[in-house]
Amino acid sequence: MPIPPTGWPIGSYGTYEEAQRAVDHLAGSDFPVREVTIVGVDLMLVERITGKLTWGKVIAGGAASGAWIGLLIGLVMSIATPPGTGALSSMLAGLGGGVVIGIGFAVAGYLAMRGRRDFSSASQLVAGRYDVLAQPRHAEHGRNLLAHLAMRPQTSQ
């Protein structure tokens, strides 16, 4: 079972990079960072649409994914064949079979959707903010260190 984070908030940041910078500052100040946690709060699943899904894209995607699996199977088959008995033909057979099977599965999946999802996308889990937590015995010291960090100008890297 996942264990919820514990500790008191000592800083809150709009991006993960800012929270990471805060923890780096704590580590550079000899703060016991083993007792620090970065927590993403207000999680959102963001799905960015990358384009319209067409038969050509479905077939190309199925062929590409099947080719990798088929190539791996062909490689294993070529290693298992005795020397001089056509290791290259085993790899090509695996590659070809993988392409055919990959296209078959991709087409079957696309047909099963019946036009309900005619687009491709990429999903990402994003937090609205990132809280830095520290154990209560170190929270006040951590807040003071991060307050000093907030007063320093941020350098671009």
C-alpha positions, 0 to 999 in steps of 0.5 A: 500500500502506498504511504501518504506523505507526512510532515509540515509544509515549508514551501510551495512552488508552481513547478517541480523545478522550483521545488527541486531547486528548494530541496537543492538549497536545503541540501547545500545548507546541511539540512537533513533532506532525508526528512523532506518530501516533494508532493504534487498537489491538485493532480490533473491528467492532461491529454494533448491531442496530437492529430487525427487518426487515419487508417494509414497511421493505424497501419503504420503504428501497428507495423512499427510496434509489431516489427520490434517484437518480431525482430526480437523474436527473430533474433532469439530464433537466430541465436537458437538455430545451428550455425550455417542454417540461415540465422538471417532468414530466421530474423527476417521471418520473425520481423515479417511475422511481427509486422503482420501480427502488429498490423492485425492487432492495430486494425482490430483495435481501431475497428473495435472503437467504431469511430469513437476515438479518431484521434491520437494523443499523449497523456501526462500527469501534472500537478497544480503546485508542488509542496515541500514537506519536512518533519515537524522537528525541522520545519521551522529551520527549513522555512527559514532557509527557504525564505532566504532562498526566496529573497535571492535572485534566481539565476538562469541555467 
